[in-house]
Amino acid sequence: GKFYARDVFQGKDIIVLFNWDKTNPDVPIWSQAFSLDNGKTWEWNWYMTAYRQT
């Protein structure tokens, strides 16, 4: 799912996008992006992959 929030980064108003990708339910990927132009473009700056422990 996608989740959005407004924040301030280095003194500038931004929109933050958090995304959970569960295309593969055994390896979900969480990612984060910042937008400085009200959502027109996104700078992806964090990816985190989770692995199911067996």
C-alpha distances in whole Angstrom, upper triangle without the diagonal:
4,7,10,14,17,19,23,23,27,28,26,23,20,16,14,10,8,6,5,7,8,11,13,13,16,15,11,11,10,11,12,14,16,18,21,22,20,17,19,19,17,18,16,18,16,15,15,15,15,18,19,23,25
4,7,10,14,16,19,20,24,25,22,20,16,12,10,7,6,5,7,9,11,13,16,16,19,17,13,12,10,10,10,11,13,14,18,18,16,13,16,16,13,15,14,15,14,14,15,16,17,20,22,25,28
4,7,11,13,17,18,21,22,20,17,14,10,8,6,5,6,9,12,14,17,19,19,21,19,16,14,11,11,10,11,12,13,16,17,15,13,16,16,14,15,14,15,15,15,16,17,18,22,23,26,29
4,7,10,13,15,19,19,16,13,10,7,6,5,6,9,12,15,18,20,23,22,25,22,19,17,13,12,10,10,10,10,13,14,11,10,14,14,12,14,14,15,15,16,17,20,21,25,26,29,33
4,6,10,12,16,16,14,11,8,6,5,7,8,12,15,18,21,23,26,25,27,25,21,19,15,14,11,11,10,11,12,14,11,11,15,15,13,15,15,15,16,17,19,21,23,26,28,31,34
4,7,10,13,13,11,7,6,5,6,9,11,15,18,21,24,27,29,29,30,28,24,22,18,16,13,12,10,10,10,12,10,11,14,15,14,15,16,16,17,19,21,24,26,29,31,34,38
4,7,10,10,8,6,5,6,7,11,13,16,19,23,26,28,30,30,31,29,25,22,19,16,13,12,9,10,10,13,11,13,16,16,14,15,16,15,16,19,21,24,26,30,32,34,38
4,7,6,5,5,6,8,9,13,15,19,22,25,28,31,33,33,34,31,28,25,21,18,15,13,10,11,10,13,12,14,17,17,15,15,16,15,17,20,22,26,28,32,34,36,40
4,5,5,7,7,9,10,13,15,19,22,25,28,30,32,32,33,30,27,24,20,17,14,12,9,10,9,13,13,15,17,16,14,13,14,13,15,18,21,24,27,30,33,35,39
4,6,9,10,13,13,17,19,22,25,28,31,33,35,35,36,33,30,27,23,20,17,15,12,13,11,15,16,18,19,18,16,15,16,15,17,21,23,27,29,33,36,38,41
4,7,9,13,14,18,20,24,27,30,33,35,37,37,38,35,32,29,26,23,19,17,13,14,11,14,15,18,19,19,18,17,19,18,20,24,26,30,32,36,38,40,44
4,6,10,12,16,18,22,25,28,31,33,35,36,37,34,31,27,24,21,17,15,11,10,8,10,11,14,16,15,15,14,17,16,19,23,25,29,31,35,38,40,44
4,7,10,13,16,20,23,26,29,31,34,34,35,33,29,26,23,20,16,14,10,9,7,9,9,12,14,14,14,14,17,17,19,22,24,28,30,34,36,39,42
4,6,10,13,16,20,22,26,28,30,30,32,29,26,23,19,16,12,10,6,6,5,8,7,9,11,11,10,11,13,13,16,19,21,25,27,31,33,36,39
4,7,10,13,17,19,23,24,27,27,29,26,23,20,17,14,11,8,6,5,7,8,6,7,10,10,9,11,12,13,15,17,19,22,25,28,31,33,37
4,7,10,13,16,20,22,24,24,26,23,19,17,13,10,7,6,5,6,9,11,10,9,12,11,9,10,10,10,11,14,16,19,21,25,27,30,33
4,6,10,13,16,18,20,21,23,20,16,14,11,8,6,5,6,8,12,13,11,9,12,11,8,10,9,10,11,12,14,17,19,22,24,27,31
4,7,10,13,16,18,17,19,17,13,11,7,6,5,7,9,12,15,17,15,13,16,14,11,12,10,11,9,10,11,13,15,19,21,24,27
4,6,10,12,14,14,16,14,10,8,6,5,6,9,12,14,18,19,17,14,17,15,12,13,10,12,10,9,10,12,13,17,19,22,25
4,6,9,11,11,13,11,7,6,5,7,9,12,15,18,21,22,21,18,20,19,16,16,13,14,12,10,10,10,11,14,15,19,22
4,6,8,9,11,9,6,5,6,8,11,14,17,19,23,24,23,19,21,19,17,17,14,16,13,11,10,10,11,13,15,18,21
4,5,5,8,7,5,7,9,12,15,17,21,23,27,28,26,23,25,23,21,21,18,19,16,13,12,10,10,12,12,16,18
4,6,9,8,7,9,11,13,17,19,22,24,28,29,27,24,25,23,21,22,19,20,18,15,14,12,12,13,14,18,19
4,5,5,6,9,12,15,18,21,25,27,31,31,30,27,28,26,24,24,20,21,19,15,14,11,11,10,11,14,16
4,5,6,9,12,15,19,22,25,28,31,33,31,28,30,28,25,25,22,23,20,16,14,11,10,9,9,13,14
4,6,10,13,16,20,23,27,29,33,34,33,30,32,30,27,26,23,23,20,16,14,10,8,6,6,9,11
4,7,10,13,17,20,24,26,30,31,31,27,29,27,24,23,19,19,16,12,10,7,5,5,7,10,12
4,7,10,14,17,20,23,27,28,27,24,26,24,21,20,17,17,14,11,9,6,6,7,9,13,15
4,7,10,13,17,20,23,25,24,21,23,21,17,17,13,13,10,7,6,5,6,9,12,15,18
4,7,11,14,17,21,22,21,19,21,19,15,15,11,11,8,6,5,6,8,12,14,17,20
4,7,11,14,17,19,18,16,18,15,12,11,7,8,5,4,6,9,11,15,18,21,24
4,7,10,14,16,15,13,15,13,9,8,6,6,5,7,9,12,15,18,21,24,27
4,7,10,12,12,10,12,10,6,5,4,6,7,9,12,15,18,22,25,27,31
4,7,9,10,8,11,8,6,5,7,7,10,13,16,19,22,25,28,31,34
4,6,6,5,7,6,5,6,9,11,13,16,19,22,25,28,31,34,37
4,6,7,8,8,8,9,12,13,16,19,22,25,28,32,35,37,41
4,6,6,7,8,11,14,16,19,21,25,27,30,34,37,40,43
4,6,8,9,12,15,17,19,21,24,27,30,33,35,39,42
4,6,7,10,12,15,17,19,22,24,27,30,33,36,39
4,7,10,13,16,19,20,24,26,29,32,35,38,41
4,7,10,13,16,18,21,23,26,30,32,36,39
4,6,9,12,14,17,20,23,26,29,32,35
4,6,9,12,15,18,22,25,28,31,34
4,6,8,12,14,18,21,24,27,30
4,7,10,14,17,20,24,26,30
4,7,10,13,17,20,22,26
4,7,10,13,17,19,23
4,7,10,13,16,19
4,7,10,13,16
4,7,9,13
4,6,9
4,6
4
